[in-house]
Amino acid sequence: MEITNTKTSNSKEHLISSLFVKAIRKNAAIAVWRKPKASKIEIIIDEDLHANGESLKELDDLPPGFMAHPFQASAVHSPIYIKAGNYSSIDLKGNHQDDEQSEDFSEFENTATTVLATEIRNFISTAKSKSNTSTTSKEAFLTTVEKAIAAIKSGDLYKVVPAKTKCIDLPENFDLASVFLTLCEAYPNAFINCFYSENTGFYIGASPETLIRTKGDEFFTMALAGTQIAKGENPLKNAAWTQKEIEEQALVSRYIVDCFKKIRLREYKEIGPKTTVAGGLLHLKSEFWVDMSATNFPQLGSVMLDLLHPTSAICGMPKDQALEFLQSEESFDRAYFSGFIGPVNMDEETTLYVNLRCAMLANKKIWLYAGAGITEDSVPEKEWEETEMKCNIIGQFLQTKK
């Protein structure tokens, strides 16, 4: 079913808030998203979530839905799959004049949007976090980066991506639907998303990075690395990359090619690296395309998903050694940050994104996450500044306070 409403942005807030309240009251899982450059918001509610581990199946075998997979699956953080039995969409462009309200909204038709927003905020305020997470101090992060550089210089690693958290108070006037719509407007090229289940808690984010996409016979993935602030009227023209950033991006690209080699796939198209804008930041990006029909590899999406995650862009190289370093040195649980999320088999397309530029909401708090790719040429202070920039991509819209 498609619900379109175009009179005011406030009406969109009311529709989104209504569905969140419906999910909360029914103890159901909900996922809301807007794909990059898309003109509609999509929403699904699953009142019968039995998805622990279900997302580990072959992608082609899954019914239409939304997948949320943690950085590392555990007894505390399981993969979840929100099925699309109850689907709605909201047009953002205003191309239609259709104010029909479905049964999903009828019970909230006479409820003020502010009342719905308050109910959502109160629910978030009382929700308990499953992650033992606090703000990462600058001193602790710099120490981790220094250890990472030493490990790379000793030959144990090529690259590693330590992360940090920044915990702030949930504002008293926090409005989830309003923040979501603001992110849609601010970041047209990002995957804007918000999802909730009893297993995951609330997450909201604007990811710039596609992990895999399959549509018809086409497979796509990307290598995204290197970060700097977008400056001037034409930031793409003004971009100047250091050797450290170029090498960091090359390592991510090499990781993808190595995954292709593992499955003896030689027929692929590589485009880039080129500079791309994502949420006020510039990155280096390479794109990889495969014709699954020509290569006789119809299950490539599932195979590459298993090989790619966690990519060198969020973990490091070699993967096993980088993971071991992170487990030893990071003082917090990443949970669903740097995992992967996205719609599966919706309109005959699957697109999974790395869960970056995201925040977790619980217990009157907001947890912001950010990581930095460390190579031999990294400067610890600059890596800290990069993580601050990344936290601010989402944090500025959540009314952050130090």
C-alpha atoms as one frame of an Amber mdcrd trajectory, in Angstrom:
protein
   0.000   0.000   0.000   1.195   3.565  -0.659   0.193   6.540   1.410   1.058
   9.905  -0.096   0.630  13.185   1.711   1.950  16.455   0.340   0.261  19.386
   2.061   2.925  20.188   4.655   6.102  18.711   6.078   4.224  18.536   9.359
   1.763  16.068   7.811   4.687  13.828   6.909   5.869  14.063  10.511   2.400
  13.002  11.614   2.393   9.947   9.324   5.870   8.830  10.413   5.125   9.467
  14.094   1.828   7.561  13.825   3.576   4.472  12.510   6.270   4.622  15.181
   3.630   4.914  17.909   1.710   2.018  16.367   4.863  -0.139  16.421   5.734
   0.849  19.983   2.261   0.088  21.300   2.197  -3.298  19.597   5.776  -4.127
  20.649   6.525  -4.541  16.937   9.682  -3.968  14.921   9.785  -1.019  12.515
  12.156   0.207   9.813  11.942   3.571   8.053  14.271   4.558   5.233  14.893
   6.749   2.235  17.344   5.506  -0.369  19.972   7.862  -1.825  18.421  10.314
  -4.315  14.991   8.693  -3.842  11.778  10.692  -3.612   9.908   8.525  -1.130
  10.202   7.311   2.430   9.473   3.610   2.943   8.163   2.132   6.181   7.564
  -1.457   7.270   6.217  -2.863  10.535   6.619  -6.473  11.634   4.404  -7.568
  14.519   5.734 -11.131  14.481   9.504 -10.778  14.537  11.202 -14.182  14.686
  14.416 -13.142  13.050  17.382 -14.005  15.243  19.812 -15.488  12.757  17.300
 -15.425   9.913  19.348 -12.810   8.080  22.161 -15.351   7.744  20.171 -17.228
   5.092  20.763 -16.805   1.392  19.498 -13.352   0.431  17.390 -14.714  -2.417
  15.488 -16.944   0.017  14.310 -14.079   2.232  10.859 -12.492   1.884  10.777
  -8.717   1.293  12.007  -6.911   4.384  14.740  -4.966   6.169  17.945  -6.493
   7.532  19.945  -5.188  10.498  23.163  -7.067  11.245  25.580  -6.129  14.061
  29.291  -5.566  13.580  29.854  -8.947  15.206  26.915 -11.254  15.979  26.740
 -12.346  19.609  24.326 -13.573  22.244  23.591  -9.916  23.055  23.393  -8.539
  19.498  21.741 -10.838  16.972  20.987 -10.235  13.310  17.334  -9.273  12.861
  15.054  -9.333   9.841  11.970  -7.103   9.762   9.488  -8.538   7.272   7.491
  -6.198   5.042   4.035  -7.569   5.716   2.830  -4.077   6.631   4.281  -1.568
   4.138   3.694   2.160   3.639   5.435   4.861   1.651   5.343   8.642   1.806
   6.008  10.788  -1.242   8.570  13.533  -0.610   8.275  15.470  -3.852   4.626
  16.384  -3.663   3.727  14.999  -7.071   0.371  13.662  -5.895  -2.590  15.139
  -4.061  -3.867  12.141  -2.146  -4.659  12.561   1.527  -6.330   9.204   1.989
  -5.648   7.794   5.442  -5.335   4.037   5.810  -6.282   2.038   8.872  -2.668
   2.481  10.008  -3.367   6.161  10.619  -7.085   6.294  11.381  -6.639   5.779
  15.114  -4.184   8.719  15.217  -6.062  11.043  12.866  -7.198  13.302  15.687
  -4.011  13.028  17.737  -1.689  16.031  17.557   1.733  15.412  16.033   3.382
  16.857  19.144   1.557  14.327  21.319   2.795  11.465  19.149   6.350  12.861
  19.217   6.197  13.033  23.011   5.080   9.401  23.269   8.004   8.306  21.088
  10.454  10.419  23.100   9.147   9.025  26.382   9.525   5.492  25.065  13.120
   6.156  23.993  13.831   7.743  27.376  12.780   4.616  29.244  14.345   2.104
  26.823  17.403   0.364  28.231  20.615   0.037  26.244  22.041  -3.450  25.785
  25.481  -1.950  25.226  27.773  -0.945  28.066  28.871   2.229  26.325  30.215
   5.571  27.514  32.048   8.455  25.889  35.518   7.545  24.642  38.048   9.986
  26.049  40.406  11.740  23.675  43.377  10.341  25.600  42.124   6.756  25.249
  41.465   7.157  21.524  44.870   8.708  20.845  46.530   5.865  22.749  44.671
   3.300  20.631  45.732   5.072  17.437  49.352   5.126  18.570  49.202   1.385
  19.277  47.649   0.835  15.854  50.437   2.760  14.119  53.034   0.752  16.043
  51.367  -2.531  15.029  51.359  -1.432  11.384  55.019  -0.401  11.479  55.930
  -3.752  13.035  54.290  -5.543  10.104  51.385  -7.073  12.058  48.757  -4.994
  10.199  48.386  -3.008   6.979  45.483  -0.952   8.249  43.104  -0.896  11.220
  39.959   1.141  11.934  39.472   1.921  15.634  36.233   3.659  16.587  34.953
   5.804  19.421  31.644   6.728  21.033  30.298  10.077  22.140  27.432   9.982
  24.633  25.163  13.037  24.940  21.808  13.808  26.522  18.581  13.266  24.597
  17.044  16.766  24.255  13.772  17.325  26.105  12.114  18.403  22.851  13.539
  15.574  20.714  11.272  14.739  17.758  12.280  11.556  15.936  10.148  12.122
  12.824  11.303  15.716  12.464  14.957  14.682  12.733  14.435  11.966  10.127
  12.886  14.402   7.634  15.648  16.943   8.274  18.279  14.294   7.509  16.456
  13.454   4.263  16.669  17.085   3.220  20.250  17.647   4.357  21.772  14.483
   2.875  20.106  13.578  -0.439  22.931  11.199  -1.406  22.900   9.168   1.821
  20.825   6.214   3.008  18.641   7.801   5.679  17.323   5.205   8.079  15.751
   4.596  11.457  14.909   1.189  12.844  13.707  -0.274  16.105  13.131  -3.702
  17.559  13.250  -5.034  21.080  16.546  -6.736  20.163  18.287  -3.747  18.597
  16.833  -0.682  20.263  16.511   2.599  18.319  19.043   3.541  15.649  18.998
   6.500  13.290  21.578   7.371  10.663  22.678   8.645   7.252  25.054   6.117
   5.721  27.220   7.089   2.728  28.445   3.565   1.942  26.802   0.750  -0.012
  28.057  -2.682   1.013  26.308  -4.642  -1.747  23.460  -4.086  -4.186  21.803
  -6.630  -6.459  19.121  -5.800  -8.987  18.264  -8.195 -11.780  21.583  -9.546
 -13.044  23.595  -6.591 -11.729  25.857  -6.718  -8.663  27.439  -3.579  -7.208
  29.791  -2.742  -4.366  32.084   0.173  -3.534  35.339   1.058  -1.808  34.969
   4.249   0.238  37.793   5.713   2.298  39.679   8.923   3.004  37.927  11.862
   4.646  38.143  15.641   4.463  35.729  18.554   4.904  33.928  19.702   1.755
  35.020  23.327   1.219  33.946  26.096  -1.124  31.253  26.326  -3.775  32.784
  23.468  -5.763  34.301  21.096  -3.178  34.994  18.356  -5.742  37.318  20.707
  -7.626  39.035  21.864  -4.450  39.799  18.375  -3.154  43.465  17.514  -2.635
  44.292  14.075  -1.254  47.353  13.116   0.749  49.377   9.977   0.133  47.975
   8.545   3.371  44.367   8.958   2.170  45.120   7.600  -1.304  46.791   4.543
   0.176  43.941   4.007   2.630  41.420   3.967  -0.214  43.641   1.689  -2.304
  43.686  -0.852   0.534  39.884  -0.950   0.599  39.750  -1.446  -3.173  42.380
  -4.155  -2.963  40.312  -5.922  -0.323  37.319  -6.117  -2.691  39.489  -7.416
  -5.522  40.956 -10.035  -3.184  37.403 -11.185  -2.378  36.723 -11.554  -6.112
  39.913 -13.585  -6.460  38.841 -15.944  -3.671  35.808 -16.987  -5.716  37.770
 -16.884  -8.997  35.706 -14.042 -10.384  37.741 -12.106 -12.937  35.069 -10.381
 -15.003  34.202  -7.158 -13.222  34.232  -3.449 -14.056  36.072  -1.042 -11.760
  35.441   2.726 -11.895  37.539   5.172  -9.899  38.842   6.203  -7.528  37.029
   9.510  -7.706  36.068  12.128  -5.136  32.508  12.024  -3.837  30.518  14.211
  -1.422  28.686  12.607   1.494  27.156  14.625   4.307  29.475  17.617   4.129
  32.550  15.384   3.876  34.597  14.289   0.886  35.690  10.688   0.353  37.544
   8.715  -2.303  35.306   6.125  -3.939  35.809   3.251  -6.368  32.839   1.340
  -7.811  32.745  -2.334  -8.803  30.116  -3.838 -11.141  29.512  -7.465 -12.074
  27.065  -9.010 -14.562  25.870 -12.057 -12.581  24.296 -13.612 -15.673  27.417
 -13.298 -17.836  29.584 -14.692 -15.032  27.030 -17.429 -14.218  27.036 -16.343
 -10.547  23.396 -15.712  -9.520  24.241 -16.052  -5.790  27.020 -13.458  -5.910
  25.198 -11.106  -3.515  25.082 -13.636  -0.686  28.620 -14.887  -1.365  30.157
 -11.414  -1.439  28.212 -10.312   1.640  29.799 -13.145   3.568  33.269 -12.342
   2.215  33.147  -8.568   2.491  31.839  -8.002   6.015  33.543  -6.585   7.966
  35.299  -4.672   5.194  38.712  -3.111   5.538  36.962   0.289   5.610  35.445
  -0.486   9.039  37.827  -3.137  10.374  41.225  -3.288   8.681  43.652  -5.617
   6.921  44.372  -8.455   7.361  40.825  -8.947   8.630  41.493 -11.497  11.387
  44.419  -9.598  12.859  42.545  -6.291  12.656  39.534  -7.799  14.427  41.775
  -9.176  17.148  43.339  -5.744  17.633  39.935  -4.033  17.878  38.580  -6.598
  20.332  41.638  -6.026  22.482  41.827  -2.239  22.309  38.288  -0.882  21.877
  36.634  -0.311  25.234  33.030  -0.410  24.005  30.565  -2.658  22.222  29.961
  -1.527  18.620  26.581  -3.319  18.560  24.956  -2.396  15.203  27.377   0.421
  14.385  29.522  -0.647  11.397  27.284  -3.645  10.842  25.056  -3.625   7.776
  21.461  -2.576   7.232  18.979  -2.122   4.420  16.015  -3.350   2.375  16.111
  -6.876   0.979  14.085  -8.106  -2.013  11.998  -4.937  -2.070  10.829  -4.223
  -5.632  13.175  -7.011  -6.787  16.204  -5.174  -5.418  18.474  -5.708  -2.414
  20.697  -2.903  -1.129  22.662  -3.260   2.081  24.595  -0.348   3.533  27.375
  -0.160   6.103  25.778   1.293   9.241  27.885   4.449   9.483  27.065   8.028
  10.607  24.565   6.574  13.011  23.332   7.065  16.561  21.729   4.765  19.125
  18.947   6.213  21.291  18.135   4.856  24.753  17.764   5.763  28.419  17.562
   9.543  27.792  20.903   9.332  25.947  22.249   9.474  22.398  25.316   7.450
  21.478  27.206   8.728  18.427  29.793   6.502  16.725  32.737   7.189  14.433
  35.869   5.394  13.265  39.097   6.376  11.513  41.243   4.368   9.116  44.753
   4.120  10.519  47.774   3.539   8.301  51.496   3.964   8.852  51.271   7.662
   7.945  48.415   8.510  10.323  48.701  11.437  12.731  46.751  10.646  15.948
  45.497  14.208  16.507  44.152  14.424  12.938  42.401  11.061  13.331  40.636
  12.378  16.436  39.536  15.461  14.489  38.182  13.201  11.737  36.050  11.236
  14.207  34.704  14.498  15.645  33.652  15.578  12.139  31.936  12.256  11.531
  30.044  12.376  14.830  28.825  15.855  13.945  27.247  14.644  10.679  24.380
  13.202  12.735  24.999  14.906  16.057  24.232  18.421  14.811  20.691  17.316
  13.924  20.133  15.599  17.252  20.844  18.872  19.112  24.021  17.572  20.657
  25.637  18.975  23.767  29.091  18.339  25.081
